[in-house]
Amino acid sequence: MARYTGPKTKIARKFGEAIFGEDKSFEKRNYPPGQHGNNRRRGKKSEYAIQLQEKQKAKYTYGILERQFRNAFKKATAAPGITGEVLLQICESRLDNVVYRMGVSRSRSGARQLVSHRHITVNGNIVNIPSYSVKAGDVVAVREKSKSLDAIVSSLGASNNVYEWITWNNDTKEGTFVSVPARVQIPENINEQLIVELYSK
């Protein structure tokens, strides 16, 4: 499947923030990539460039391809509520993102792999579709055979994030997606209004 597999730090530097999580390389060089590094004169960005960059940042953050992201936007437009907020809520409700938020994996790409490799269940059934939309009340768990996987155990051991819309039981290795998060609860630094303006042109 078409998916960005290049250097993540380069993408993080492009957006000026560690969008893939903690990144020591980014901390050392937190300026845009390029031959002349920090010395290059960068002209003022156009309105379109700013909007496009925000959309690209959201796509890379959630690991979603263009077609999927556009479909999510169409779905958000048709749904009641503020389009930009609904778009982020759709992204947050993806199974790979929920697995990442629960601390089962240290990254969204790792969470996507766990889902694809059939290590995750939803309401007791194995689901191997990373884009599966988790509903309020759904129980997401690590499959019985996979509970002892080193990657999962070490990730859960290092995880200390607590989200109001998710509950997690470390003993049974299962959690509940209590509700779709409100915009103020979503920690990602994304200006969703710019994405709405871009797609509305």
C-alpha positions as CSV (number, residue, x, y, z in Angstrom):
1,M,0.0,0.0,0.0
2,A,1.2,3.5,-0.8
3,R,2.4,4.9,2.5
4,Y,5.2,7.4,3.5
5,T,8.1,5.3,4.8
6,G,10.9,7.9,4.5
7,P,12.7,9.8,7.4
8,K,10.1,11.0,9.9
9,T,12.4,13.7,11.3
10,K,12.6,15.4,7.9
11,I,8.8,15.7,7.8
12,A,8.7,16.9,11.4
13,R,11.3,19.6,10.5
14,K,9.2,20.6,7.5
15,F,6.3,21.4,9.8
16,G,8.4,22.8,12.7
17,E,7.1,20.4,15.3
18,A,7.5,16.8,16.3
19,I,4.3,15.5,14.9
20,F,5.3,11.8,15.2
21,G,6.0,12.1,18.9
22,E,9.2,12.4,20.8
23,D,12.1,12.8,18.4
24,K,15.7,13.5,19.6
25,S,16.9,14.2,16.1
26,F,14.2,16.9,15.6
27,E,15.3,18.6,18.9
28,K,18.8,18.9,17.6
29,R,17.7,20.4,14.2
30,N,14.3,22.0,14.6
31,Y,14.5,24.1,11.5
32,P,13.2,23.3,8.0
33,P,15.2,20.7,5.9
34,G,17.2,21.8,2.9
35,Q,20.7,22.4,1.6
36,H,21.2,25.8,3.3
37,G,19.5,24.8,6.6
38,N,18.6,27.7,8.8
39,N,20.4,30.4,6.7
40,R,18.0,30.1,3.7
41,R,15.7,33.1,3.2
42,R,12.2,32.0,3.1
43,G,9.6,34.2,1.5
44,K,6.2,34.9,2.9
45,K,3.9,32.0,2.3
46,S,0.7,32.4,0.4
47,E,-2.7,31.7,2.0
48,Y,-3.0,28.6,-0.1
49,A,0.5,27.3,1.0
50,I,-0.5,27.8,4.6
51,Q,-3.7,25.9,4.2
52,L,-2.0,23.1,2.2
53,Q,0.7,22.7,4.8
54,E,-1.9,22.4,7.6
55,K,-3.7,19.6,5.6
56,Q,-0.4,17.8,5.0
57,K,0.4,18.1,8.7
58,A,-2.9,16.5,9.6
59,K,-2.4,13.7,7.0
60,Y,1.1,12.8,8.2
61,T,0.0,13.1,11.9
62,Y,-2.8,10.5,11.5
63,G,-1.0,8.5,8.8
64,I,-3.9,8.9,6.3
65,L,-3.5,9.0,2.5
66,E,-5.1,11.8,0.4
67,R,-8.1,9.8,-0.9
68,Q,-8.9,8.6,2.6
69,F,-8.5,12.1,4.0
70,R,-10.7,13.6,1.3
71,N,-13.4,11.0,2.0
72,A,-13.2,11.8,5.7
73,F,-13.7,15.4,4.8
74,K,-16.8,14.6,2.7
75,K,-18.2,12.6,5.6
76,A,-17.5,15.5,8.0
77,T,-19.2,17.9,5.7
78,A,-22.4,15.8,5.6
79,A,-22.4,15.3,9.3
80,P,-24.1,17.8,11.7
81,G,-21.7,20.0,13.7
82,I,-18.6,22.1,12.8
83,T,-17.0,20.5,9.8
84,G,-13.4,20.9,11.0
85,E,-14.1,19.5,14.4
86,V,-16.0,16.5,13.0
87,L,-13.1,15.8,10.7
88,L,-10.7,15.6,13.6
89,Q,-13.2,13.4,15.5
90,I,-13.4,11.0,12.5
91,C,-9.5,10.8,12.5
92,E,-9.5,10.2,16.3
93,S,-12.1,7.5,16.0
94,R,-10.0,5.4,13.6
95,L,-9.0,2.1,15.2
96,D,-5.2,2.6,14.7
97,N,-5.5,6.0,16.5
98,V,-7.5,4.5,19.4
99,V,-4.9,1.7,19.8
100,Y,-2.2,4.4,19.9
101,R,-4.1,6.6,22.4
102,M,-4.6,3.5,24.7
103,G,-0.8,3.2,24.8
104,V,-0.7,-0.3,23.2
105,S,1.8,1.1,20.7
106,R,4.2,4.0,20.9
107,S,3.4,5.4,17.4
108,R,0.4,5.4,15.1
109,S,2.4,3.5,12.5
110,G,3.1,0.8,15.1
111,A,-0.6,0.7,16.0
112,R,-1.5,0.3,12.4
113,Q,0.8,-2.7,12.1
114,L,-0.7,-4.3,15.2
115,V,-4.2,-3.9,13.8
116,S,-3.2,-5.2,10.3
117,H,-1.5,-8.2,11.9
118,R,-4.6,-9.2,13.7
119,H,-3.5,-8.5,17.3
120,I,-6.4,-6.3,18.1
121,T,-10.1,-7.1,18.8
122,V,-13.2,-4.8,18.9
123,N,-16.1,-6.1,21.0
124,G,-14.4,-9.6,21.0
125,N,-14.0,-9.8,17.3
126,I,-10.6,-9.5,15.5
127,V,-10.5,-6.4,13.3
128,N,-7.6,-5.9,10.9
129,I,-8.7,-2.7,9.2
130,P,-6.7,0.3,10.6
131,S,-9.3,2.8,9.4
132,Y,-12.2,1.0,11.1
133,S,-14.4,3.6,12.9
134,V,-14.7,2.9,16.6
135,K,-18.0,3.8,18.1
136,A,-18.8,5.1,21.6
137,G,-19.0,2.2,24.0
138,D,-16.8,-0.2,21.9
139,V,-14.4,-2.3,23.8
140,V,-10.9,-2.4,22.1
141,A,-8.5,-5.1,23.4
142,V,-5.3,-6.9,22.7
143,R,-6.0,-10.4,21.4
144,E,-5.4,-13.2,24.0
145,K,-2.5,-14.7,22.1
146,S,-0.8,-11.4,21.6
147,K,-0.8,-10.1,25.2
148,S,2.7,-11.2,25.8
149,L,4.2,-9.5,22.7
150,D,7.4,-7.6,23.7
151,A,6.3,-4.5,21.7
152,I,3.0,-4.3,23.4
153,V,4.3,-5.0,26.9
154,S,7.1,-2.4,26.7
155,S,4.8,0.2,25.1
156,L,2.2,-0.2,27.9
157,G,4.9,0.0,30.5
158,A,6.2,3.3,29.1
159,S,2.7,4.8,28.6
160,N,1.5,7.4,31.0
161,N,-1.0,9.3,28.8
162,V,-4.6,9.6,30.2
163,Y,-7.4,10.7,27.9
164,E,-10.9,11.5,29.3
165,W,-12.7,9.7,26.4
166,I,-10.8,6.4,26.9
167,T,-10.6,4.0,29.8
168,W,-7.9,1.3,29.9
169,N,-7.4,-1.8,32.1
170,N,-3.7,-2.8,32.1
171,D,-4.5,-6.2,33.7
172,T,-6.9,-7.4,31.1
173,K,-5.3,-5.3,28.3
174,E,-8.6,-3.9,27.2
175,G,-10.1,-0.5,27.1
176,T,-13.4,1.3,26.2
177,F,-13.8,4.1,23.7
178,V,-16.2,6.0,26.1
179,S,-17.1,8.8,23.7
180,V,-16.0,10.7,20.7
181,P,-13.6,13.4,22.0
182,A,-14.6,17.1,21.9
183,R,-12.2,19.4,20.1
184,V,-10.7,20.8,23.3
185,Q,-9.8,17.2,24.4
186,I,-7.8,16.5,21.2
187,P,-4.2,17.4,21.9
188,E,-3.0,17.6,18.3
189,N,-1.8,21.1,17.2
190,I,-3.9,21.3,14.0
191,N,-5.8,24.3,12.7
192,E,-8.7,22.4,11.2
193,Q,-10.3,25.6,9.9
194,L,-7.5,26.0,7.4
195,I,-8.2,22.5,6.1
196,V,-11.9,23.3,5.7
197,E,-11.0,26.5,3.8
198,L,-8.6,24.6,1.5
199,Y,-11.2,21.9,0.5
200,S,-14.0,24.5,0.2
201,K,-12.2,26.3,-2.7
